[in-house]
Amino acid sequence: MIIRDTLVFRTLLAIARQRTGYDELRSRALLEMLATADAIHAKIKHRLHELPLSELQFAALVVLRALDPEPVLPTTLATHTSASRATMTDIIDLLLGRGLVERQRGKDDRRNYLITLTDAGRTLADRAETTVLQILAEIAHPLTEPAPRALLALCDKLATHTHTVANQSP
């Protein structure tokens, strides 16, 4: 976690300034972006905790809500939340225990379980989605045009380049 104005933040900037091959301005820009993203993430995580939901429980509810009323395989939930199947099984068990989802055997293939939202799950999913979107709206409020579009373009450029760098051989 990168936090603005900490010894870690300042040390990384000092190293970028002192060593050849690093660009202090670009390093600072990305450190600021990481610090901001961490702060936004922490705010969302804290508010979800108040519901109480983990980020992965929230993600599973969002996927179920997006596909509702169709039942969903646990593997589909795992895929759409970037969780392992074992972790998703634990998440489903927690959601079952809270009465937020139901699990039924598949009719076509009895080896499969199908997961659906309960009314309580739909209500909580709606509340959690609203909470997250309200946080994002509140934080994004000072971004007036053309800032949101510029930020999107910068993020796209960085994401594309990050993907390229990640796929290069060492």
PyMOL commands that place a pseudoatom at each C-alpha (Angstrom):
pseudoatom trace, name=CA, resn=MET, resi=1, chain=A, elem=C, hetatm=0, pos=[0.000, 0.000, 0.000]
pseudoatom trace, name=CA, resn=ILE, resi=2, chain=A, elem=C, hetatm=0, pos=[1.397, 3.365, -1.019]
pseudoatom trace, name=CA, resn=ILE, resi=3, chain=A, elem=C, hetatm=0, pos=[0.363, 6.210, 1.242]
pseudoatom trace, name=CA, resn=ARG, resi=4, chain=A, elem=C, hetatm=0, pos=[1.063, 9.815, 0.304]
pseudoatom trace, name=CA, resn=ASP, resi=5, chain=A, elem=C, hetatm=0, pos=[3.614, 11.679, 2.402]
pseudoatom trace, name=CA, resn=THR, resi=6, chain=A, elem=C, hetatm=0, pos=[5.079, 8.657, 4.140]
pseudoatom trace, name=CA, resn=LEU, resi=7, chain=A, elem=C, hetatm=0, pos=[8.711, 7.653, 4.414]
pseudoatom trace, name=CA, resn=VAL, resi=8, chain=A, elem=C, hetatm=0, pos=[8.148, 4.972, 1.744]
pseudoatom trace, name=CA, resn=PHE, resi=9, chain=A, elem=C, hetatm=0, pos=[6.630, 7.508, -0.666]
pseudoatom trace, name=CA, resn=ARG, resi=10, chain=A, elem=C, hetatm=0, pos=[9.359, 10.112, -0.053]
pseudoatom trace, name=CA, resn=THR, resi=11, chain=A, elem=C, hetatm=0, pos=[12.168, 7.539, -0.247]
pseudoatom trace, name=CA, resn=LEU, resi=12, chain=A, elem=C, hetatm=0, pos=[10.973, 6.177, -3.578]
pseudoatom trace, name=CA, resn=LEU, resi=13, chain=A, elem=C, hetatm=0, pos=[10.819, 9.728, -4.962]
pseudoatom trace, name=CA, resn=ALA, resi=14, chain=A, elem=C, hetatm=0, pos=[14.318, 10.487, -3.651]
pseudoatom trace, name=CA, resn=ILE, resi=15, chain=A, elem=C, hetatm=0, pos=[15.682, 7.337, -5.296]
pseudoatom trace, name=CA, resn=ALA, resi=16, chain=A, elem=C, hetatm=0, pos=[13.952, 8.246, -8.577]
pseudoatom trace, name=CA, resn=ARG, resi=17, chain=A, elem=C, hetatm=0, pos=[15.523, 11.708, -8.383]
pseudoatom trace, name=CA, resn=GLN, resi=18, chain=A, elem=C, hetatm=0, pos=[19.036, 10.478, -7.537]
pseudoatom trace, name=CA, resn=ARG, resi=19, chain=A, elem=C, hetatm=0, pos=[19.523, 7.417, -9.708]
pseudoatom trace, name=CA, resn=THR, resi=20, chain=A, elem=C, hetatm=0, pos=[20.097, 7.429, -13.427]
pseudoatom trace, name=CA, resn=GLY, resi=21, chain=A, elem=C, hetatm=0, pos=[17.399, 5.845, -15.528]
pseudoatom trace, name=CA, resn=TYR, resi=22, chain=A, elem=C, hetatm=0, pos=[14.434, 6.863, -13.387]
pseudoatom trace, name=CA, resn=ASP, resi=23, chain=A, elem=C, hetatm=0, pos=[12.129, 9.772, -14.045]
pseudoatom trace, name=CA, resn=GLU, resi=24, chain=A, elem=C, hetatm=0, pos=[11.116, 11.572, -10.842]
pseudoatom trace, name=CA, resn=LEU, resi=25, chain=A, elem=C, hetatm=0, pos=[8.101, 13.307, -12.399]
pseudoatom trace, name=CA, resn=ARG, resi=26, chain=A, elem=C, hetatm=0, pos=[6.639, 10.138, -13.889]
pseudoatom trace, name=CA, resn=SER, resi=27, chain=A, elem=C, hetatm=0, pos=[7.462, 8.170, -10.741]
pseudoatom trace, name=CA, resn=ARG, resi=28, chain=A, elem=C, hetatm=0, pos=[5.708, 10.776, -8.606]
pseudoatom trace, name=CA, resn=ALA, resi=29, chain=A, elem=C, hetatm=0, pos=[2.667, 10.798, -10.908]
pseudoatom trace, name=CA, resn=LEU, resi=30, chain=A, elem=C, hetatm=0, pos=[2.271, 7.028, -10.612]
pseudoatom trace, name=CA, resn=LEU, resi=31, chain=A, elem=C, hetatm=0, pos=[2.949, 7.030, -6.864]
pseudoatom trace, name=CA, resn=GLU, resi=32, chain=A, elem=C, hetatm=0, pos=[0.241, 9.694, -6.501]
pseudoatom trace, name=CA, resn=MET, resi=33, chain=A, elem=C, hetatm=0, pos=[-2.092, 7.554, -8.606]
pseudoatom trace, name=CA, resn=LEU, resi=34, chain=A, elem=C, hetatm=0, pos=[-1.363, 4.495, -6.444]
pseudoatom trace, name=CA, resn=ALA, resi=35, chain=A, elem=C, hetatm=0, pos=[-1.876, 6.480, -3.241]
pseudoatom trace, name=CA, resn=THR, resi=36, chain=A, elem=C, hetatm=0, pos=[-5.165, 7.864, -4.533]
pseudoatom trace, name=CA, resn=ALA, resi=37, chain=A, elem=C, hetatm=0, pos=[-6.348, 4.439, -5.687]
pseudoatom trace, name=CA, resn=ASP, resi=38, chain=A, elem=C, hetatm=0, pos=[-5.423, 2.975, -2.294]
pseudoatom trace, name=CA, resn=ALA, resi=39, chain=A, elem=C, hetatm=0, pos=[-7.376, 5.721, -0.506]
pseudoatom trace, name=CA, resn=ILE, resi=40, chain=A, elem=C, hetatm=0, pos=[-10.453, 5.140, -2.690]
pseudoatom trace, name=CA, resn=HIS, resi=41, chain=A, elem=C, hetatm=0, pos=[-10.147, 1.387, -2.217]
pseudoatom trace, name=CA, resn=ALA, resi=42, chain=A, elem=C, hetatm=0, pos=[-9.863, 1.780, 1.566]
pseudoatom trace, name=CA, resn=LYS, resi=43, chain=A, elem=C, hetatm=0, pos=[-13.004, 3.952, 1.653]
pseudoatom trace, name=CA, resn=ILE, resi=44, chain=A, elem=C, hetatm=0, pos=[-15.002, 1.403, -0.356]
pseudoatom trace, name=CA, resn=LYS, resi=45, chain=A, elem=C, hetatm=0, pos=[-13.687, -1.495, 1.722]
pseudoatom trace, name=CA, resn=HIS, resi=46, chain=A, elem=C, hetatm=0, pos=[-14.600, 0.303, 4.957]
pseudoatom trace, name=CA, resn=ARG, resi=47, chain=A, elem=C, hetatm=0, pos=[-18.150, 1.051, 3.787]
pseudoatom trace, name=CA, resn=LEU, resi=48, chain=A, elem=C, hetatm=0, pos=[-18.676, -2.534, 2.591]
pseudoatom trace, name=CA, resn=HIS, resi=49, chain=A, elem=C, hetatm=0, pos=[-17.445, -3.760, 5.973]
pseudoatom trace, name=CA, resn=GLU, resi=50, chain=A, elem=C, hetatm=0, pos=[-20.257, -1.747, 7.592]
pseudoatom trace, name=CA, resn=LEU, resi=51, chain=A, elem=C, hetatm=0, pos=[-22.901, -3.703, 5.597]
pseudoatom trace, name=CA, resn=PRO, resi=52, chain=A, elem=C, hetatm=0, pos=[-21.110, -6.240, 6.514]
pseudoatom trace, name=CA, resn=LEU, resi=53, chain=A, elem=C, hetatm=0, pos=[-19.614, -7.555, 3.280]
pseudoatom trace, name=CA, resn=SER, resi=54, chain=A, elem=C, hetatm=0, pos=[-16.132, -8.421, 2.142]
pseudoatom trace, name=CA, resn=GLU, resi=55, chain=A, elem=C, hetatm=0, pos=[-15.075, -7.203, -1.277]
pseudoatom trace, name=CA, resn=LEU, resi=56, chain=A, elem=C, hetatm=0, pos=[-15.370, -10.719, -2.661]
pseudoatom trace, name=CA, resn=GLN, resi=57, chain=A, elem=C, hetatm=0, pos=[-18.837, -11.220, -1.167]
pseudoatom trace, name=CA, resn=PHE, resi=58, chain=A, elem=C, hetatm=0, pos=[-19.839, -7.908, -2.731]
pseudoatom trace, name=CA, resn=ALA, resi=59, chain=A, elem=C, hetatm=0, pos=[-18.403, -8.945, -6.102]
pseudoatom trace, name=CA, resn=ALA, resi=60, chain=A, elem=C, hetatm=0, pos=[-20.295, -12.256, -5.978]
pseudoatom trace, name=CA, resn=LEU, resi=61, chain=A, elem=C, hetatm=0, pos=[-23.550, -10.429, -5.215]
pseudoatom trace, name=CA, resn=VAL, resi=62, chain=A, elem=C, hetatm=0, pos=[-22.952, -8.023, -8.104]
pseudoatom trace, name=CA, resn=VAL, resi=63, chain=A, elem=C, hetatm=0, pos=[-22.369, -10.913, -10.521]
pseudoatom trace, name=CA, resn=LEU, resi=64, chain=A, elem=C, hetatm=0, pos=[-25.464, -12.720, -9.272]
pseudoatom trace, name=CA, resn=ARG, resi=65, chain=A, elem=C, hetatm=0, pos=[-27.444, -9.495, -9.571]
pseudoatom trace, name=CA, resn=ALA, resi=66, chain=A, elem=C, hetatm=0, pos=[-26.187, -8.887, -13.127]
pseudoatom trace, name=CA, resn=LEU, resi=67, chain=A, elem=C, hetatm=0, pos=[-27.255, -12.391, -14.205]
pseudoatom trace, name=CA, resn=ASP, resi=68, chain=A, elem=C, hetatm=0, pos=[-30.460, -12.499, -12.111]
pseudoatom trace, name=CA, resn=PRO, resi=69, chain=A, elem=C, hetatm=0, pos=[-32.858, -14.302, -12.412]
pseudoatom trace, name=CA, resn=GLU, resi=70, chain=A, elem=C, hetatm=0, pos=[-30.687, -16.929, -14.125]
pseudoatom trace, name=CA, resn=PRO, resi=71, chain=A, elem=C, hetatm=0, pos=[-29.000, -19.372, -11.744]
pseudoatom trace, name=CA, resn=VAL, resi=72, chain=A, elem=C, hetatm=0, pos=[-25.203, -19.236, -11.777]
pseudoatom trace, name=CA, resn=LEU, resi=73, chain=A, elem=C, hetatm=0, pos=[-22.591, -21.958, -11.449]
pseudoatom trace, name=CA, resn=PRO, resi=74, chain=A, elem=C, hetatm=0, pos=[-19.960, -21.409, -8.747]
pseudoatom trace, name=CA, resn=THR, resi=75, chain=A, elem=C, hetatm=0, pos=[-17.289, -21.625, -11.449]
pseudoatom trace, name=CA, resn=THR, resi=76, chain=A, elem=C, hetatm=0, pos=[-18.954, -18.718, -13.258]
pseudoatom trace, name=CA, resn=LEU, resi=77, chain=A, elem=C, hetatm=0, pos=[-18.892, -16.675, -10.058]
pseudoatom trace, name=CA, resn=ALA, resi=78, chain=A, elem=C, hetatm=0, pos=[-15.234, -17.557, -9.549]
pseudoatom trace, name=CA, resn=THR, resi=79, chain=A, elem=C, hetatm=0, pos=[-14.373, -16.535, -13.105]
pseudoatom trace, name=CA, resn=HIS, resi=80, chain=A, elem=C, hetatm=0, pos=[-16.190, -13.193, -12.934]
pseudoatom trace, name=CA, resn=THR, resi=81, chain=A, elem=C, hetatm=0, pos=[-14.713, -12.291, -9.551]
pseudoatom trace, name=CA, resn=SER, resi=82, chain=A, elem=C, hetatm=0, pos=[-11.169, -13.544, -10.247]
pseudoatom trace, name=CA, resn=ALA, resi=83, chain=A, elem=C, hetatm=0, pos=[-11.413, -15.874, -7.266]
pseudoatom trace, name=CA, resn=SER, resi=84, chain=A, elem=C, hetatm=0, pos=[-10.399, -19.502, -7.058]
pseudoatom trace, name=CA, resn=ARG, resi=85, chain=A, elem=C, hetatm=0, pos=[-13.166, -22.082, -7.061]
pseudoatom trace, name=CA, resn=ALA, resi=86, chain=A, elem=C, hetatm=0, pos=[-12.279, -23.100, -3.499]
pseudoatom trace, name=CA, resn=THR, resi=87, chain=A, elem=C, hetatm=0, pos=[-12.484, -19.492, -2.313]
pseudoatom trace, name=CA, resn=MET, resi=88, chain=A, elem=C, hetatm=0, pos=[-15.787, -19.019, -4.115]
pseudoatom trace, name=CA, resn=THR, resi=89, chain=A, elem=C, hetatm=0, pos=[-17.168, -22.122, -2.380]
pseudoatom trace, name=CA, resn=ASP, resi=90, chain=A, elem=C, hetatm=0, pos=[-16.316, -20.480, 0.966]
pseudoatom trace, name=CA, resn=ILE, resi=91, chain=A, elem=C, hetatm=0, pos=[-17.960, -17.222, -0.141]
pseudoatom trace, name=CA, resn=ILE, resi=92, chain=A, elem=C, hetatm=0, pos=[-21.105, -19.040, -1.268]
pseudoatom trace, name=CA, resn=ASP, resi=93, chain=A, elem=C, hetatm=0, pos=[-21.254, -20.866, 2.073]
pseudoatom trace, name=CA, resn=LEU, resi=94, chain=A, elem=C, hetatm=0, pos=[-21.047, -17.520, 3.908]
pseudoatom trace, name=CA, resn=LEU, resi=95, chain=A, elem=C, hetatm=0, pos=[-23.748, -15.996, 1.703]
pseudoatom trace, name=CA, resn=LEU, resi=96, chain=A, elem=C, hetatm=0, pos=[-25.925, -19.105, 2.199]
pseudoatom trace, name=CA, resn=GLY, resi=97, chain=A, elem=C, hetatm=0, pos=[-25.504, -18.809, 5.964]
pseudoatom trace, name=CA, resn=ARG, resi=98, chain=A, elem=C, hetatm=0, pos=[-26.738, -15.222, 5.828]
pseudoatom trace, name=CA, resn=GLY, resi=99, chain=A, elem=C, hetatm=0, pos=[-29.738, -16.164, 3.673]
pseudoatom trace, name=CA, resn=LEU, resi=100, chain=A, elem=C, hetatm=0, pos=[-28.521, -14.066, 0.731]
pseudoatom trace, name=CA, resn=VAL, resi=101, chain=A, elem=C, hetatm=0, pos=[-28.328, -16.885, -1.814]
pseudoatom trace, name=CA, resn=GLU, resi=102, chain=A, elem=C, hetatm=0, pos=[-29.845, -20.281, -2.448]
pseudoatom trace, name=CA, resn=ARG, resi=103, chain=A, elem=C, hetatm=0, pos=[-28.042, -23.351, -3.787]
pseudoatom trace, name=CA, resn=GLN, resi=104, chain=A, elem=C, hetatm=0, pos=[-29.850, -26.020, -5.794]
pseudoatom trace, name=CA, resn=ARG, resi=105, chain=A, elem=C, hetatm=0, pos=[-28.681, -29.056, -7.715]
pseudoatom trace, name=CA, resn=GLY, resi=106, chain=A, elem=C, hetatm=0, pos=[-28.658, -28.619, -11.478]
pseudoatom trace, name=CA, resn=LYS, resi=107, chain=A, elem=C, hetatm=0, pos=[-31.543, -30.294, -13.277]
pseudoatom trace, name=CA, resn=ASP, resi=108, chain=A, elem=C, hetatm=0, pos=[-29.505, -31.169, -16.384]
pseudoatom trace, name=CA, resn=ASP, resi=109, chain=A, elem=C, hetatm=0, pos=[-26.373, -32.187, -14.504]
pseudoatom trace, name=CA, resn=ARG, resi=110, chain=A, elem=C, hetatm=0, pos=[-26.947, -33.184, -10.882]
pseudoatom trace, name=CA, resn=ARG, resi=111, chain=A, elem=C, hetatm=0, pos=[-23.212, -32.827, -10.161]
pseudoatom trace, name=CA, resn=ASN, resi=112, chain=A, elem=C, hetatm=0, pos=[-23.553, -29.060, -10.497]
pseudoatom trace, name=CA, resn=TYR, resi=113, chain=A, elem=C, hetatm=0, pos=[-24.956, -26.618, -8.003]
pseudoatom trace, name=CA, resn=LEU, resi=114, chain=A, elem=C, hetatm=0, pos=[-26.740, -23.500, -9.184]
pseudoatom trace, name=CA, resn=ILE, resi=115, chain=A, elem=C, hetatm=0, pos=[-26.681, -20.318, -7.144]
pseudoatom trace, name=CA, resn=THR, resi=116, chain=A, elem=C, hetatm=0, pos=[-29.447, -17.706, -7.108]
pseudoatom trace, name=CA, resn=LEU, resi=117, chain=A, elem=C, hetatm=0, pos=[-30.105, -14.584, -5.077]
pseudoatom trace, name=CA, resn=THR, resi=118, chain=A, elem=C, hetatm=0, pos=[-32.788, -14.537, -2.431]
pseudoatom trace, name=CA, resn=ASP, resi=119, chain=A, elem=C, hetatm=0, pos=[-34.918, -11.435, -1.899]
pseudoatom trace, name=CA, resn=ALA, resi=120, chain=A, elem=C, hetatm=0, pos=[-32.633, -10.541, 1.008]
pseudoatom trace, name=CA, resn=GLY, resi=121, chain=A, elem=C, hetatm=0, pos=[-29.629, -10.965, -1.307]
pseudoatom trace, name=CA, resn=ARG, resi=122, chain=A, elem=C, hetatm=0, pos=[-31.172, -8.687, -3.924]
pseudoatom trace, name=CA, resn=THR, resi=123, chain=A, elem=C, hetatm=0, pos=[-31.895, -6.073, -1.269]
pseudoatom trace, name=CA, resn=LEU, resi=124, chain=A, elem=C, hetatm=0, pos=[-28.359, -6.181, 0.115]
pseudoatom trace, name=CA, resn=ALA, resi=125, chain=A, elem=C, hetatm=0, pos=[-26.822, -6.217, -3.379]
pseudoatom trace, name=CA, resn=ASP, resi=126, chain=A, elem=C, hetatm=0, pos=[-28.834, -3.107, -4.267]
pseudoatom trace, name=CA, resn=ARG, resi=127, chain=A, elem=C, hetatm=0, pos=[-27.799, -1.395, -1.030]
pseudoatom trace, name=CA, resn=ALA, resi=128, chain=A, elem=C, hetatm=0, pos=[-24.125, -2.287, -1.519]
pseudoatom trace, name=CA, resn=GLU, resi=129, chain=A, elem=C, hetatm=0, pos=[-24.093, -1.249, -5.190]
pseudoatom trace, name=CA, resn=THR, resi=130, chain=A, elem=C, hetatm=0, pos=[-25.702, 2.064, -4.255]
pseudoatom trace, name=CA, resn=THR, resi=131, chain=A, elem=C, hetatm=0, pos=[-23.164, 2.573, -1.472]
pseudoatom trace, name=CA, resn=VAL, resi=132, chain=A, elem=C, hetatm=0, pos=[-20.198, 1.974, -3.776]
pseudoatom trace, name=CA, resn=LEU, resi=133, chain=A, elem=C, hetatm=0, pos=[-21.606, 4.184, -6.532]
pseudoatom trace, name=CA, resn=GLN, resi=134, chain=A, elem=C, hetatm=0, pos=[-22.321, 6.963, -4.014]
pseudoatom trace, name=CA, resn=ILE, resi=135, chain=A, elem=C, hetatm=0, pos=[-18.714, 6.816, -2.787]
pseudoatom trace, name=CA, resn=LEU, resi=136, chain=A, elem=C, hetatm=0, pos=[-17.437, 7.001, -6.358]
pseudoatom trace, name=CA, resn=ALA, resi=137, chain=A, elem=C, hetatm=0, pos=[-19.742, 9.917, -7.182]
pseudoatom trace, name=CA, resn=GLU, resi=138, chain=A, elem=C, hetatm=0, pos=[-18.674, 11.750, -4.038]
pseudoatom trace, name=CA, resn=ILE, resi=139, chain=A, elem=C, hetatm=0, pos=[-14.973, 11.254, -4.712]
pseudoatom trace, name=CA, resn=ALA, resi=140, chain=A, elem=C, hetatm=0, pos=[-15.286, 12.062, -8.424]
pseudoatom trace, name=CA, resn=HIS, resi=141, chain=A, elem=C, hetatm=0, pos=[-17.317, 15.228, -7.810]
pseudoatom trace, name=CA, resn=PRO, resi=142, chain=A, elem=C, hetatm=0, pos=[-14.399, 17.645, -8.410]
pseudoatom trace, name=CA, resn=LEU, resi=143, chain=A, elem=C, hetatm=0, pos=[-13.643, 16.048, -11.786]
pseudoatom trace, name=CA, resn=THR, resi=144, chain=A, elem=C, hetatm=0, pos=[-15.260, 18.308, -14.368]
pseudoatom trace, name=CA, resn=GLU, resi=145, chain=A, elem=C, hetatm=0, pos=[-14.899, 17.945, -18.118]
pseudoatom trace, name=CA, resn=PRO, resi=146, chain=A, elem=C, hetatm=0, pos=[-12.473, 17.261, -19.670]
pseudoatom trace, name=CA, resn=ALA, resi=147, chain=A, elem=C, hetatm=0, pos=[-10.796, 15.727, -16.574]
pseudoatom trace, name=CA, resn=PRO, resi=148, chain=A, elem=C, hetatm=0, pos=[-12.827, 12.470, -16.485]
pseudoatom trace, name=CA, resn=ARG, resi=149, chain=A, elem=C, hetatm=0, pos=[-12.116, 11.760, -20.152]
pseudoatom trace, name=CA, resn=ALA, resi=150, chain=A, elem=C, hetatm=0, pos=[-8.444, 12.664, -19.734]
pseudoatom trace, name=CA, resn=LEU, resi=151, chain=A, elem=C, hetatm=0, pos=[-8.193, 10.359, -16.710]
pseudoatom trace, name=CA, resn=LEU, resi=152, chain=A, elem=C, hetatm=0, pos=[-9.822, 7.536, -18.678]
pseudoatom trace, name=CA, resn=ALA, resi=153, chain=A, elem=C, hetatm=0, pos=[-7.383, 8.044, -21.541]
pseudoatom trace, name=CA, resn=LEU, resi=154, chain=A, elem=C, hetatm=0, pos=[-4.402, 8.046, -19.162]
pseudoatom trace, name=CA, resn=CYS, resi=155, chain=A, elem=C, hetatm=0, pos=[-5.611, 4.901, -17.390]
pseudoatom trace, name=CA, resn=ASP, resi=156, chain=A, elem=C, hetatm=0, pos=[-6.140, 3.176, -20.734]
pseudoatom trace, name=CA, resn=LYS, resi=157, chain=A, elem=C, hetatm=0, pos=[-2.650, 4.136, -21.883]
pseudoatom trace, name=CA, resn=LEU, resi=158, chain=A, elem=C, hetatm=0, pos=[-1.075, 2.920, -18.638]
pseudoatom trace, name=CA, resn=ALA, resi=159, chain=A, elem=C, hetatm=0, pos=[-3.104, -0.309, -18.598]
pseudoatom trace, name=CA, resn=THR, resi=160, chain=A, elem=C, hetatm=0, pos=[-2.142, -1.082, -22.187]
pseudoatom trace, name=CA, resn=HIS, resi=161, chain=A, elem=C, hetatm=0, pos=[1.533, -0.419, -21.506]
pseudoatom trace, name=CA, resn=THR, resi=162, chain=A, elem=C, hetatm=0, pos=[1.418, -2.402, -18.242]
pseudoatom trace, name=CA, resn=HIS, resi=163, chain=A, elem=C, hetatm=0, pos=[0.029, -5.365, -20.177]
pseudoatom trace, name=CA, resn=THR, resi=164, chain=A, elem=C, hetatm=0, pos=[2.815, -5.009, -22.748]
pseudoatom trace, name=CA, resn=VAL, resi=165, chain=A, elem=C, hetatm=0, pos=[5.530, -4.810, -20.074]
pseudoatom trace, name=CA, resn=ALA, resi=166, chain=A, elem=C, hetatm=0, pos=[4.057, -7.770, -18.189]
pseudoatom trace, name=CA, resn=ASN, resi=167, chain=A, elem=C, hetatm=0, pos=[4.173, -9.947, -21.309]
pseudoatom trace, name=CA, resn=GLN, resi=168, chain=A, elem=C, hetatm=0, pos=[7.799, -9.150, -22.166]
pseudoatom trace, name=CA, resn=SER, resi=169, chain=A, elem=C, hetatm=0, pos=[10.404, -11.786, -21.437]
pseudoatom trace, name=CA, resn=PRO, resi=170, chain=A, elem=C, hetatm=0, pos=[12.802, -10.893, -18.599]
for i in range(1, 170): cmd.bond("trace and resi %d" % i, "trace and resi %d" % (i + 1))
show_as sticks, trace
zoom trace
